Amino acid sequence: MKLIERASRHRTDRRSAKGATTTPAASRLAWLDALRGIAALSVAVYHFALPFYWVPHGTKVPYYLDPGIFGVMLFFLVSGYIIPASLERRGDVRGFWAGRFFRILPVVILTVVGSLLILPRQYSVVNPWSYEHPLLSLVASGTMLQDMMGVANVIGVMWTLTYEMIFYYFATALFVVGWHRKSAPIAIGFAAFAVVLGAWLSLGTITKDIQSTRHLVAAATLVVVMAMACIATARPELVRWGGVMLGGLGLTLILLNGRSTAFETMMIFATMFAGTVLYRLEHGQIERLPAILCCTFVAISGFLCGYLYNRGPALWRTWSSSWMSFSYAYIAAWAVFVIGMLLRKRRFPRWLSWLGAVSYSVYLLHNPLIHAMNWLLEGHAPIVSWKDRGIQLVAFSAALLIISYASYRLIEIPFQNLGRKVMKAVNRRFPAPAAAQPTVVGQARPAEAPGGAAPAPASPEPVLSGNRD
């Protein structure tokens, strides 16, 4: 009896300990997963377009509020909230970048290769430019900087990955020089630039022709490879070199060779850094009043930029229909994020959190699936009845969720696990050198020393989209 009682107490203690460690983390991340699910659903529905034909005047919705801009801005807020926090918790720049590569690249490769192998050329989702310049497209897309280097995105939705990647560059550079807590002034600076100089900055000033594009891709790739080599050594001094190189490259590209309008580019980074400000507010790293003032300024600036600049030729660069489509979508993204943050301690629907978990695959795979449906429906009579439209929407949604879940289980999770195993092996074989770091104002604490071994995280690290850990 004593043995049975002891075993029972042991199981109870284990369950209690497990609940104490997992429940808060799950609660803490559920609202972020829910927001990512909403964002992914918004983008997919917008590109599918069919539901807009079901309601009176539904086709006018994108003119007043662009669901695509809403979705990506919501994604950017989530990334800004979590990515710098992930890097700071790790305290290990090498591990952070290994996690990024194993998180982002496998699904991109799956999407592109699968699209090339399955879809016929006339229904291909791959940009024709990539067929004409395969090597250049491969190298540029491999760095994820293609949208800032005059290279067409292999698949249209991949443009957001360039902004994500450059945000990682900025987060790394700020971390290694000890400026990572300055999120608020950086967000305000980007937003102020967008408002004041949103239509002034010239676009594509480096890549004037195919030759200059090749030169930029080669030069940027060399910088990235050199920077990653420095980071891979995990030696603090070299890690700083690598981080500064990445930050400098990112700043050069967004100032001199953007594809989209200057106001959209600057507002995207203002939005992501504002997301970081909200994280710091929640964790007591910034006072309430400065955080509220910063985020209010960024939100108003985004609305104002759309009103001032998203007109005429700017519309085809932001892929939107009017100034309202940008401004209202931007404010809506902020509103949904703030509501989610205020409700973060509440229970969210499991299906919405599940959708957030597979949102990265949903985001990348929905366009190839749309092209596949167009191919399969070739020669059929146009769909006009509500019943047929409903069947098509249900079929599309079911197929997308099934394929995305398969991608999540068979590609995303295995490669994330592989990345962790690889980094454990690398850290055993090439441990980060211990180095005493002088403490200066604004510099990372010892637990966050650039290039050092990763400290034990205070809570399980989130797995986020795209963007995403």
C-alpha positions as CSV (number, residue, x, y, z in Angstrom):
1,M,0.0,0.0,0.0
2,K,2.8,2.4,0.9
3,L,4.4,1.8,-2.5
4,I,1.1,2.4,-4.3
5,E,0.5,5.6,-2.3
6,R,4.0,6.8,-3.0
7,A,3.6,6.1,-6.7
8,S,0.3,7.9,-6.7
9,R,1.8,11.0,-5.0
10,H,4.7,10.9,-7.5
11,R,2.3,10.9,-10.4
12,T,0.3,13.7,-8.9
13,D,3.4,15.8,-8.3
14,R,4.6,15.2,-11.8
15,R,1.2,16.3,-13.2
16,S,1.2,19.4,-11.0
17,A,4.7,20.3,-12.0
18,K,3.9,19.7,-15.7
19,G,0.8,21.9,-15.4
20,A,2.7,24.6,-13.6
21,T,5.2,24.8,-16.5
22,T,3.1,24.3,-19.5
23,T,-0.3,26.0,-18.7
24,P,1.1,29.5,-18.3
25,A,3.1,29.2,-21.5
26,A,0.2,27.9,-23.4
27,S,-2.0,30.7,-22.1
28,R,0.6,33.2,-22.9
29,L,1.0,32.1,-26.5
30,A,-2.7,31.3,-27.3
31,W,-3.6,34.8,-28.2
32,L,-0.6,35.2,-30.5
33,D,-1.6,31.9,-32.3
34,A,-5.1,33.2,-32.6
35,L,-3.9,36.5,-34.2
36,R,-1.7,34.6,-36.6
37,G,-4.7,32.4,-37.5
38,I,-6.8,35.5,-38.2
39,A,-4.0,37.0,-40.3
40,A,-3.5,33.9,-42.4
41,L,-7.2,33.4,-43.0
42,S,-7.6,37.0,-44.1
43,V,-4.8,36.8,-46.6
44,A,-6.0,33.5,-48.0
45,V,-9.6,34.6,-48.3
46,Y,-8.5,37.8,-50.0
47,H,-6.5,36.0,-52.6
48,F,-9.3,33.4,-53.2
49,A,-11.7,36.4,-53.7
50,L,-14.8,34.2,-54.1
51,P,-16.5,35.2,-50.8
52,F,-16.6,38.8,-51.8
53,Y,-19.1,37.9,-54.6
54,W,-21.6,36.4,-52.1
55,V,-22.8,39.6,-50.4
56,P,-24.2,42.8,-52.0
57,H,-21.4,45.2,-52.9
58,G,-18.9,42.7,-51.5
59,T,-16.5,43.3,-54.4
60,K,-16.1,46.8,-53.0
61,V,-14.7,45.6,-49.7
62,P,-11.0,45.7,-50.8
63,Y,-11.5,49.3,-52.0
64,Y,-12.2,50.4,-48.4
65,L,-10.3,47.8,-46.4
66,D,-7.7,45.6,-48.0
67,P,-7.8,42.2,-46.3
68,G,-4.3,41.4,-47.6
69,I,-2.7,44.5,-46.0
70,F,-4.7,43.8,-42.8
71,G,-3.3,40.3,-42.6
72,V,0.3,41.1,-43.3
73,M,0.3,44.1,-40.9
74,L,-1.1,41.8,-38.2
75,F,1.6,39.3,-39.0
76,F,4.2,42.0,-38.7
77,L,2.9,43.1,-35.3
78,V,3.1,39.6,-34.0
79,S,6.7,39.2,-35.4
80,G,7.7,42.5,-33.8
81,Y,6.3,41.4,-30.5
82,I,8.1,38.0,-30.4
83,I,11.2,38.0,-32.5
84,P,13.5,40.3,-30.5
85,A,12.2,38.7,-27.3
86,S,13.2,35.3,-28.7
87,L,16.7,36.5,-29.5
88,E,17.2,38.2,-26.1
89,R,15.9,35.1,-24.2
90,R,18.3,32.9,-26.1
91,G,21.3,35.2,-25.7
92,D,22.8,33.2,-28.5
93,V,22.9,34.9,-31.9
94,R,24.2,31.7,-33.6
95,G,21.4,29.7,-32.2
96,F,18.9,32.3,-33.1
97,W,19.9,32.3,-36.8
98,A,20.1,28.5,-37.0
99,G,16.5,28.5,-35.7
100,R,15.4,31.0,-38.3
101,F,16.9,29.1,-41.2
102,F,15.4,25.7,-40.1
103,R,12.1,27.5,-39.5
104,I,11.7,29.5,-42.7
105,L,13.6,27.8,-45.6
106,P,12.2,24.2,-45.6
107,V,8.6,25.3,-46.3
108,V,9.7,27.9,-48.9
109,I,11.7,25.2,-50.7
110,L,8.7,22.8,-50.5
111,T,6.3,25.4,-51.9
112,V,8.5,26.4,-54.8
113,V,9.7,23.0,-55.8
114,G,6.2,21.5,-55.4
115,S,4.7,24.3,-57.6
116,L,7.3,23.7,-60.3
117,L,6.8,19.9,-60.3
118,I,3.0,19.8,-60.1
119,L,1.6,22.8,-61.9
120,P,1.8,23.1,-65.7
121,R,3.5,26.2,-67.0
122,Q,0.4,28.1,-68.0
123,Y,-1.0,27.7,-64.5
124,S,2.2,28.1,-62.6
125,V,2.3,30.3,-59.5
126,V,6.0,30.9,-60.1
127,N,6.8,34.3,-61.6
128,P,7.8,34.2,-65.3
129,W,10.9,36.3,-64.4
130,S,12.2,33.4,-62.4
131,Y,12.1,31.1,-65.5
132,E,14.1,33.7,-67.5
133,H,16.7,34.2,-64.8
134,P,16.7,31.0,-62.7
135,L,20.2,31.3,-61.2
136,L,19.8,35.0,-60.2
137,S,16.3,34.2,-58.8
138,L,17.7,31.2,-56.8
139,V,20.5,33.2,-55.2
140,A,18.4,36.2,-54.4
141,S,15.6,34.1,-53.0
142,G,18.1,32.1,-51.0
143,T,19.0,35.2,-49.1
144,M,15.3,36.2,-48.8
145,L,16.3,39.7,-49.8
146,Q,14.9,39.5,-53.4
147,D,12.2,42.1,-52.9
148,M,14.9,44.7,-52.1
149,M,17.3,43.7,-54.8
150,G,15.3,44.2,-58.0
151,V,14.5,40.5,-58.3
152,A,10.9,39.4,-58.8
153,N,9.5,37.2,-56.0
154,V,9.3,33.6,-57.1
155,I,5.9,33.5,-55.5
156,G,4.1,36.7,-54.9
157,V,3.5,36.3,-51.2
158,M,7.2,35.9,-50.5
159,W,7.7,39.6,-50.5
160,T,6.9,39.7,-46.8
161,L,9.8,37.4,-46.0
162,T,12.2,40.0,-47.2
163,Y,10.8,42.5,-44.6
164,E,10.9,39.8,-42.0
165,M,14.5,39.0,-42.8
166,I,15.7,42.6,-42.7
167,F,13.9,43.0,-39.4
168,Y,15.9,40.0,-38.1
169,Y,19.0,41.9,-39.4
170,F,18.0,45.0,-37.4
171,A,17.2,43.0,-34.3
172,T,20.6,41.2,-34.5
173,A,22.5,44.4,-35.0
174,L,20.8,46.2,-32.2
175,F,21.4,43.3,-29.9
176,V,25.1,42.9,-30.5
177,V,25.8,46.6,-29.9
178,G,23.5,46.7,-26.8
179,W,20.8,49.0,-28.3
180,H,18.1,46.4,-28.3
181,R,16.1,48.1,-25.6
182,K,15.6,51.2,-27.7
183,S,12.6,49.9,-29.6
184,A,10.4,52.9,-28.9
185,P,12.6,55.6,-30.4
186,I,13.4,53.4,-33.3
187,A,9.7,52.8,-34.0
188,I,9.0,56.5,-33.8
189,G,12.0,57.2,-36.1
190,F,10.7,54.9,-38.8
191,A,7.2,56.2,-38.5
192,A,8.3,59.8,-38.6
193,F,10.4,59.1,-41.7
194,A,7.4,57.5,-43.4
195,V,5.1,60.5,-42.7
196,V,7.6,63.2,-43.6
197,L,9.5,61.5,-46.5
198,G,7.1,58.9,-47.6
199,A,7.0,60.1,-51.2
200,W,10.5,61.5,-51.4
201,L,12.7,58.5,-51.2
202,S,13.7,57.1,-54.7
203,L,13.1,53.4,-55.3
204,G,15.4,51.0,-57.0
205,T,18.3,53.4,-57.3
206,I,20.9,50.6,-57.4
207,T,19.3,48.0,-59.8
208,K,18.7,50.0,-62.9
209,D,19.1,47.0,-65.3
210,I,19.8,43.3,-65.2
211,Q,23.6,43.8,-65.0
212,S,23.3,46.1,-61.9
213,T,20.8,43.6,-60.4
214,R,23.4,40.8,-60.8
215,H,26.1,43.0,-59.1
216,L,23.8,43.8,-56.2
217,V,22.8,40.2,-55.7
218,A,26.4,39.1,-55.7
219,A,27.5,41.8,-53.4
220,A,24.7,41.3,-50.9
221,T,25.1,37.5,-50.9
222,L,28.8,38.0,-50.1
223,V,28.0,40.3,-47.2
224,V,25.4,37.9,-45.9
225,V,27.7,34.9,-46.1
226,M,30.5,36.8,-44.4
227,A,28.2,38.0,-41.7
228,M,26.9,34.5,-41.1
229,A,30.4,33.1,-41.0
230,C,31.3,35.6,-38.3
231,I,28.2,34.7,-36.3
232,A,28.8,31.0,-36.7
233,T,32.1,31.3,-34.8
234,A,30.2,32.5,-31.7
235,R,33.2,34.6,-30.8
236,P,31.7,37.8,-29.3
237,E,33.8,40.2,-31.3
238,L,33.1,38.4,-34.6
239,V,29.5,38.1,-33.7
240,R,29.4,41.9,-33.4
241,W,31.0,42.3,-36.8
242,G,28.4,39.9,-38.3
243,G,25.5,41.7,-36.7
244,V,26.6,45.1,-37.7
245,M,27.2,43.9,-41.3
246,L,23.7,42.5,-41.5
247,G,22.2,45.7,-40.0
248,G,24.1,47.9,-42.4
249,L,23.1,45.8,-45.4
250,G,19.4,45.9,-44.4
251,L,19.5,49.7,-43.9
252,T,21.2,50.2,-47.2
253,L,18.7,48.2,-49.1
254,I,15.6,49.8,-47.6
255,L,17.0,53.3,-48.2
256,L,18.3,52.8,-51.7
257,N,16.6,49.9,-53.4
258,G,13.1,49.4,-52.1
259,R,10.5,47.9,-54.4
260,S,7.4,49.2,-52.6
261,T,6.8,52.8,-51.7
262,A,9.0,54.4,-49.1
263,F,6.1,55.0,-46.7
264,E,5.0,51.4,-46.8
265,T,8.5,50.1,-46.2
266,M,9.2,52.5,-43.3
267,M,5.8,51.9,-41.8
268,I,6.3,48.1,-41.8
269,F,9.5,48.5,-39.7
270,A,7.8,51.0,-37.5
271,T,5.0,48.5,-37.0
272,M,7.3,45.7,-36.1
273,F,9.4,47.7,-33.6
274,A,6.1,49.0,-32.1
275,G,5.2,45.4,-31.6
276,T,8.4,45.0,-29.7
277,V,7.5,48.0,-27.6
278,L,4.2,46.3,-26.6
279,Y,6.2,43.2,-25.5
280,R,8.4,45.4,-23.4
281,L,5.4,47.1,-21.9
282,E,3.9,43.7,-20.9
283,H,7.1,42.6,-19.3
284,G,7.8,45.8,-17.5
285,Q,10.8,46.8,-19.6
286,I,9.3,50.2,-20.5
287,E,7.0,52.6,-18.7
288,R,3.3,52.7,-19.7
289,L,3.2,56.3,-20.9
290,P,6.2,56.2,-23.3
291,A,4.9,52.9,-24.7
292,I,1.4,54.2,-25.3
293,L,2.7,57.4,-26.9
294,C,5.0,55.5,-29.2
295,C,2.3,53.1,-30.4
296,T,-0.3,55.8,-30.8
297,F,2.2,57.8,-32.9
298,V,3.0,54.8,-35.1
299,A,-0.7,53.8,-35.6
300,I,-1.7,57.4,-36.5
301,S,1.3,57.7,-38.8
302,G,0.3,54.6,-40.7
303,F,-3.2,55.9,-41.2
304,L,-1.9,59.3,-42.3
305,C,0.6,57.8,-44.7
306,G,-2.1,56.0,-46.5
307,Y,-4.2,59.1,-46.8
308,L,-1.2,61.3,-47.9
309,Y,0.7,59.0,-50.2
310,N,-1.2,55.9,-51.3
311,R,-2.6,57.5,-54.4
312,G,-1.9,57.4,-58.1
313,P,1.2,55.4,-59.1
314,A,1.8,54.3,-55.5
315,L,-1.3,52.1,-55.6
316,W,0.3,49.5,-57.9
317,R,3.4,49.3,-55.6
318,T,1.3,48.7,-52.5
319,W,-1.0,46.4,-54.5
320,S,-4.0,48.2,-53.0
321,S,-7.1,50.0,-54.5
322,S,-7.3,53.3,-52.7
323,W,-5.8,55.3,-49.8
324,M,-8.7,53.9,-47.6
325,S,-7.8,50.3,-48.4
326,F,-4.4,50.9,-46.9
327,S,-5.3,53.2,-44.0
328,Y,-8.4,51.4,-42.8
329,A,-6.6,48.0,-43.0
330,Y,-3.6,49.3,-41.1
331,I,-5.8,50.6,-38.3
332,A,-7.9,47.4,-38.3
333,A,-4.7,45.4,-37.8
334,W,-3.7,47.5,-34.8
335,A,-7.2,47.3,-33.3
336,V,-7.3,43.5,-33.6
337,F,-3.8,43.1,-32.1
338,V,-4.6,45.4,-29.2
339,I,-7.9,43.6,-28.5
340,G,-6.0,40.3,-28.6
341,M,-3.4,41.6,-26.2
342,L,-6.1,42.9,-23.8
343,L,-7.7,39.4,-23.9
344,R,-4.5,37.5,-23.7
345,K,-5.4,35.9,-20.4
346,R,-8.7,34.6,-21.7
347,R,-9.3,31.2,-23.3
348,F,-9.2,31.4,-27.1
349,P,-11.0,28.9,-29.4
350,R,-8.7,25.9,-30.0
351,W,-9.4,25.8,-33.7
352,L,-8.2,29.4,-34.0
353,S,-5.0,28.6,-32.1
354,W,-4.6,25.5,-34.3
355,L,-4.9,27.7,-37.4
356,G,-2.2,30.0,-36.0
357,A,0.1,27.0,-35.6
358,V,-0.2,26.1,-39.2
359,S,-0.4,29.7,-40.4
360,Y,3.0,29.8,-42.0
361,S,2.2,26.9,-44.3
362,V,-1.3,28.4,-45.0
363,Y,0.3,31.7,-46.0
364,L,2.8,30.1,-48.4
365,L,0.7,27.3,-49.8
366,H,-2.7,29.0,-50.5
367,N,-1.6,30.7,-53.7
368,P,-0.3,27.5,-55.3
369,L,-3.5,25.8,-54.3
370,I,-5.6,28.6,-56.0
371,H,-3.6,28.1,-59.2
372,A,-4.1,24.3,-58.9
373,M,-7.9,24.7,-58.6
374,N,-8.0,27.0,-61.7
375,W,-6.1,24.2,-63.5
376,L,-8.4,21.5,-62.4
377,L,-11.5,23.5,-63.2
378,E,-10.3,24.3,-66.7
379,G,-13.1,23.8,-69.2
380,H,-15.9,23.6,-66.7
381,A,-18.8,26.0,-66.8
382,P,-18.4,29.2,-64.8
383,I,-19.5,28.9,-61.2
384,V,-22.5,31.3,-60.7
385,S,-24.9,29.6,-58.2
386,W,-24.5,30.1,-54.5
387,K,-24.5,26.4,-54.0
388,D,-21.5,25.9,-56.4
389,R,-19.7,28.8,-54.9
390,G,-20.2,27.3,-51.4
391,I,-18.9,23.9,-52.6
392,Q,-15.8,25.5,-54.1
393,L,-15.1,27.5,-51.0
394,V,-15.5,24.5,-48.7
395,A,-13.3,22.4,-51.0
396,F,-10.6,25.1,-51.1
397,S,-10.6,25.6,-47.4
398,A,-10.5,21.9,-46.6
399,A,-7.7,21.2,-49.1
400,L,-5.7,24.2,-47.8
401,L,-6.0,23.2,-44.1
402,I,-5.2,19.5,-44.9
403,I,-2.1,20.4,-47.0
404,S,-1.0,23.1,-44.5
405,Y,-1.3,20.6,-41.6
406,A,0.6,18.0,-43.5
407,S,3.3,20.6,-44.2
408,Y,3.4,21.6,-40.5
409,R,3.7,18.0,-39.2
410,L,5.9,16.6,-41.9
411,I,8.1,19.6,-42.8
412,E,8.0,22.4,-40.2
413,I,8.2,20.4,-36.9
414,P,10.8,17.8,-38.2
415,F,13.1,20.5,-39.5
416,Q,12.7,22.6,-36.3
417,N,13.6,19.5,-34.3
418,L,16.5,18.8,-36.7
419,G,17.7,22.4,-36.2
420,R,17.8,21.9,-32.4
421,K,19.7,18.7,-32.7
422,V,22.2,20.3,-35.1
423,M,22.8,23.2,-32.8
424,K,23.3,20.9,-29.8
425,A,25.9,19.0,-31.8
426,V,27.5,22.2,-33.0
427,N,27.6,23.6,-29.4
428,R,29.2,20.4,-28.2
429,R,31.8,20.3,-31.0
430,F,32.4,24.1,-31.2
431,P,31.4,25.6,-27.9
432,A,31.0,29.4,-27.7
433,P,34.2,30.8,-26.1
434,A,33.7,32.3,-22.7
435,A,34.6,36.0,-22.7
436,A,34.3,38.6,-20.0
437,Q,32.1,41.4,-21.2
438,P,32.5,44.9,-19.8
439,T,29.2,46.3,-18.6
440,V,28.2,49.7,-20.1
441,V,25.1,51.6,-20.2
442,G,22.6,50.0,-22.6
443,Q,24.8,47.0,-23.2
444,A,23.3,43.5,-23.0
445,R,23.4,41.8,-19.6
446,P,25.7,38.8,-19.2
447,A,22.7,36.5,-19.8
448,E,22.3,38.2,-23.1
449,A,25.9,38.4,-24.1
450,P,26.2,38.3,-27.9
451,G,27.6,35.0,-29.1
452,G,27.6,33.4,-25.7
453,A,26.0,30.1,-24.8
454,A,22.3,30.3,-24.6
455,P,20.9,30.7,-21.1
456,A,18.1,28.5,-20.0
457,P,14.9,30.2,-21.1
458,A,12.5,31.3,-18.4
459,S,9.6,29.8,-20.3
460,P,9.2,27.5,-23.3
461,E,10.1,29.4,-26.5
462,P,7.2,30.1,-28.8
463,V,6.9,28.8,-32.3
464,L,5.7,31.6,-34.4
465,S,4.9,32.1,-38.0
466,G,7.0,33.6,-40.8
467,N,8.3,35.1,-39.3
468,R,8.7,33.1,-36.7
469,D,10.2,31.0,-34.3
